[in-house]
Amino acid sequence: MAKATVLTVGSAPRDFQDYMERMGFSDGLPMVPPTEDLVAEMIAASGLNADQVIAVISPSEAGATVEKVAANAVMAGCKPEYMPVLIAALKAIGNPTFNCAAVQSTTHPCAPLLFVNGPIRKQIGINCSSNVFGQGFRANATIGRAIRLVLMNIGKGLPGHSDMATFGSPAKFSYCAGENEEDSPWEPYHVEHGMNVEDSAVMVHAGEAPHNVQDHGSNVWKDLLLTVSDTINITGHNNLGLAGELMVVFGPEHANILAKGGLTKEDVRQELHKMVRFRFDRLGTRLRDWYRTHRPSTDVGPEIEDFPMFDEASQILIMVAGGPGLHSMVIPSLGGLSHSTRERIR
Amino acid sequence: MPTVTFISTAFQSLSLRRRESLGVEAPMVWVPHPMMTLTQQEIETLADNILPQVIAALVQSDQPAHA
């Protein structure tokens, strides 16, 4: 695998920014010059060899070596201790199940959403609480940004050429959060998926930007899930036509209403699966016919008035994150073209 | 089995990059963008118009043909 190329540019900060922009290596924001010493420090923090390939990134199908990932991590503003999260996240993105080629090249505005679990959240300062999808936390901001730079600079997901997103999304700059395990009434996501609570892990979901679910009125689980299910049950997202996974990020206060009602995560999934049924008369004729033929797993026939949004309850991914307040988030996905993946952080 | 892929002109750049990165010889026929909103009559007219390019792409060359 080819080593990263060493370049010499002018010493003024503007020279570096101009060069990166001219070469198409930029996400549009200022970047830290990846000097050899900073990259070496980042590589060392990974505990891996510089030329080790972490993942093959589409659409270029180029190998993301530790060295090249390290250079992008420096440019994004990462601290060296973030490297293990980046390595694991890129393995998850390179997993064929995630379908990086589709995520990178689609017209849909999805981006790889990283959710981090386990002790590493506290060790490196990943925000899991108030403003979890917002600004103010270096680990969240720069890990997510480094992933985007890798997707652009190694995977060559370049807007208008190979990243064909009609609109894109602010989430495509950076999209990284931590689960608020401490305020969750349920087992953490990675434990739900067979890991130990002492493990650290990252999962990746090809998500749209989050959509808020405000409910300050409901105090019993049935009422609250009515609000959540109706927010999921909209016409324009990919999950309607292509099924696949959708993430619900419950705020801790909403999650506790559900848990106090006796619901486990699996109960929530099953209830939502039952509740989210889409009426065909909300669709125009052509789209209705198209969905009837493209959702063969649904129990539809000409006489059926509605159909389930999801093929199975397991397509509803559940996280708990955010701070105080009676809000949750719904994050539709690219649909059935991509499946979430996860990796243990080592 | 010989195959040919229809791709609308808006996705020409992406399809060429993918073909190159995957290293496959994939005959392509470009058709005007957009395709998804065409009526049945327009689709049939388009199909009639590109048939020669489709046959050529299948039997003669791996080079893209333009509708």
Chai-1 contact restraints between the chains, C-beta under 6 A:
chainA,res_idxA,chainB,res_idxB,connection_type,confidence,min_distance_angstrom,max_distance_angstrom,comment,restraint_id
A,P59,B,R17,contact,1.0,0.0,6.0,A-B,restraint_1
A,P59,B,R18,contact,1.0,0.0,6.0,A-B,restraint_2
A,P59,B,S21,contact,1.0,0.0,6.0,A-B,restraint_3
A,S60,B,S21,contact,1.0,0.0,6.0,A-B,restraint_4
A,E61,B,S21,contact,1.0,0.0,6.0,A-B,restraint_5
A,S105,B,L14,contact,1.0,0.0,6.0,A-B,restraint_6
A,H161,B,S13,contact,1.0,0.0,6.0,A-B,restraint_7
A,S162,B,L14,contact,1.0,0.0,6.0,A-B,restraint_8
A,S162,B,R17,contact,1.0,0.0,6.0,A-B,restraint_9
A,M164,B,L14,contact,1.0,0.0,6.0,A-B,restraint_10
